[in-house]
Structures are given as structure tokens and as C-alpha cells.
Amino acid sequence: MNKPRKPAATRKPRPAKPSAAPAAVATAAAQDTPSAAPTPSPIEPATPRAMARVPMSVRWGDLDAFNHVNNATFLVYAQEARLAWLAEVKGSWFDETMMPVVAAAQVNFRRQLAWPAQIVVELAARRVGNSSLTIAHRIVAADDASCVYADGEVVMVWINPATGASVPLPEAIRAAVV
């Protein structure tokens, strides 16, 4: 017979389970990194691979009524950078049997961006799945990468356009990010 549960407010919290050897993981990671290697872009500490740095100009038409870049435009900048990166991928990643679609998009607005300005959109693979790729993006000043206007991520899923069902991540994409 099941015992009735106490109301949540009267239950004792369970202790957190310890994580699996964080010091050992950090030590192993430090041993794999040569001391002379440049520090990776701070998109995400665990970023497997930087993919692209795409320079862009802020356009007058990107501004809203408050004379700063409209929030939706940051996603357009990330999209343009992804398309520039995809255009450079060697091999097949788009045809009548497979195509990428955006399944999720997230943006953190860090500071206002005005016109005129030169920016760079940095892309990095955050997660490589069976049929999806999570791409981190940072939008920074072209002359100062520490000046971050926005960051976030987009999840792209490869699907069969005829059925809408997901398909395995194309080998060309996997090779470009791993």
C-alpha cells in the first residue's frame, strides 16, 4: 500500500547528488590544452568548435523608432551568419531529401546597438545531435570582441521536406563542426 505523501511545504529537501569528478575532468581538460594555445572565444566554456566569424554592417533600415537596432534584427544577423557558414561547408547538406529548419531560437540582449556600426557575428557548435545542431551566436563590435551586443543559440534540425520527419545530421555538417 502506498503511503500518502506529505505536502511539498513540509517535506525535507533531498541533498544534491555530487557531480562526477569535476576536478578530474578539469585536470584532464587542462592537460589536453597546450599552454601556448589561444583562448577560445567565450561563447560557451564547453564549446566544441568555433565555426565562423562573419563581419556585417548595421544598416539604417535595421533601426526601430528609438534609433537602435530592432530586437528581431539580431536573429536576422545570426541567420545571415549561419547562411555564410553553410555556404562554405564542403559536401552535401541540402537537397530534395534533407534540409535544415530552425526548431528553436534564443537571444540575450546585452546592450543597445545603433547605426552606424560594424559588427561581427561569431558562431560555434554548442551541441551536435543525431539530427540537430545547436549553434551558439555572439554579436560583437568589429573592433572590440569584448563589446557584446547579444548572444544566444539556435537549434537547427535536418528534416525530409516531403515528410517533415527528422533525418540524420548530414555527414558534411558533422565533419564541419566536430
C-alpha positions in Angstrom: 0.0 0.0 0.0 1.3 3.5 -0.9 1.9 5.9 1.9 0.3 9.3 1.4 2.9 12.0 0.6 3.4 15.0 2.8 2.6 18.4 1.3 5.6 19.9 -0.5 6.0 22.6 2.0 6.5 20.1 4.9 8.9 17.7 3.1 12.6 17.8 3.8 14.7 18.7 0.8 16.8 15.9 -0.6 20.6 16.5 -0.6 22.0 17.2 -4.1 23.9 14.3 -5.7 27.6 15.1 -6.2 28.7 15.6 -9.8 31.0 13.1 -11.4 34.6 14.2 -10.5 34.6 17.8 -11.7 38.3 18.3 -10.6 39.4 15.2 -12.6 37.6 16.5 -15.7 39.1 20.0 -15.3 42.6 18.5 -14.9 42.2 16.2 -17.9 41.0 19.2 -20.0 43.9 21.3 -18.8 46.3 18.6 -19.8 44.8 18.4 -23.3 45.2 22.1 -23.9 48.7 23.3 -24.8 49.8 26.3 -22.8 50.6 28.3 -26.0 47.1 27.7 -27.5 44.9 30.8 -27.9 42.0 31.1 -25.5 38.8 30.1 -27.3 36.0 32.7 -27.9 33.9 32.9 -24.7 30.7 31.9 -26.5 30.5 29.0 -24.1 33.2 27.4 -21.9 32.5 23.9 -23.3 32.1 25.0 -27.0 33.5 22.1 -29.1 34.5 24.3 -32.1 34.3 27.8 -33.3 32.7 27.7 -36.8 32.8 31.3 -38.2 33.3 35.0 -37.6 31.1 36.9 -40.1 31.6 40.7 -40.3 28.5 42.8 -41.1 27.4 46.4 -41.3 24.5 47.7 -39.3 22.0 49.2 -41.9 19.8 52.2 -41.4 16.8 50.0 -42.0 17.7 47.8 -39.0 16.7 50.6 -36.6 13.5 51.0 -34.8 11.6 54.1 -33.7 14.1 54.5 -30.8 17.1 54.6 -33.2 18.6 51.4 -32.1 18.7 48.0 -33.8 15.3 46.3 -33.6 15.3 43.2 -31.4 14.2 40.9 -34.2 17.1 42.1 -36.4 19.6 40.3 -34.1 18.0 37.0 -35.2 18.5 38.1 -38.8 22.1 38.8 -38.2 22.5 35.3 -36.7 20.7 33.9 -39.7 22.9 35.7 -42.2 26.0 34.4 -40.4 24.7 30.8 -40.4 24.0 31.1 -44.2 27.5 32.4 -44.8 28.9 29.5 -42.8 26.7 26.9 -44.6 27.8 28.3 -48.0 31.4 27.3 -47.0 30.5 23.8 -45.8 32.1 21.2 -48.2 29.7 18.4 -49.2 26.0 17.8 -49.3 23.8 19.3 -46.6 20.7 20.4 -48.5 18.8 18.6 -51.3 15.3 17.2 -52.1 15.7 14.7 -49.2 17.2 16.9 -46.5 17.0 20.5 -45.4 17.7 22.4 -42.1 14.9 24.1 -40.3 15.1 26.3 -37.2 13.5 24.5 -34.3 14.3 27.0 -31.5 15.9 30.4 -31.3 17.1 32.3 -28.2 18.7 35.7 -27.9 20.1 37.6 -24.8 20.2 41.3 -25.5 23.3 42.6 -23.7 23.5 46.3 -24.9 21.9 48.6 -27.4 23.3 48.7 -30.9 23.0 51.8 -33.1 23.8 52.9 -36.6 26.4 53.3 -38.0 28.3 50.3 -36.7 30.4 47.4 -37.8 29.7 44.1 -36.1 30.9 40.5 -36.2 28.7 37.5 -35.6 30.6 34.7 -34.1 29.2 31.1 -34.4 30.2 28.0 -32.6 28.8 24.5 -32.4 27.4 24.0 -28.9 25.8 20.6 -29.3 25.9 18.0 -32.2 22.9 15.6 -32.0 21.6 12.8 -34.2 19.6 15.1 -36.4 20.2 18.5 -34.9 22.9 21.1 -34.4 22.8 23.8 -31.7 24.7 26.8 -32.8 25.8 29.5 -30.3 26.0 33.0 -31.6 27.6 36.2 -30.3 27.1 39.6 -31.9 30.1 41.8 -31.0 31.7 45.1 -32.1 34.0 44.5 -35.0 36.8 46.4 -33.3 36.3 45.0 -29.8 35.1 41.5 -29.3 34.6 42.2 -25.6 31.7 44.6 -26.5 28.9 42.0 -26.7 25.6 43.3 -28.1 23.8 40.0 -28.0 24.3 36.2 -27.6 22.2 33.1 -27.6 21.7 30.0 -29.7 19.7 28.4 -32.4 18.7 24.8 -32.8 18.7 23.6 -36.4 17.1 20.2 -37.2 17.5 18.5 -40.5 14.3 17.1 -41.9 13.0 15.4 -45.0 10.9 18.2 -46.7 8.4 15.7 -48.2 7.5 14.1 -44.8 8.6 16.7 -42.2 10.3 13.9 -40.3 13.8 14.4 -38.9 16.7 12.8 -40.8 20.3 12.1 -39.6 22.6 15.1 -39.5 24.4 15.2 -42.8 28.0 14.0 -42.7 29.2 17.3 -44.3 27.7 19.2 -41.3 29.1 16.8 -38.8 32.6 17.0 -40.3 32.4 20.8 -40.3 31.7 21.0 -36.6 33.4 18.1 -34.9 
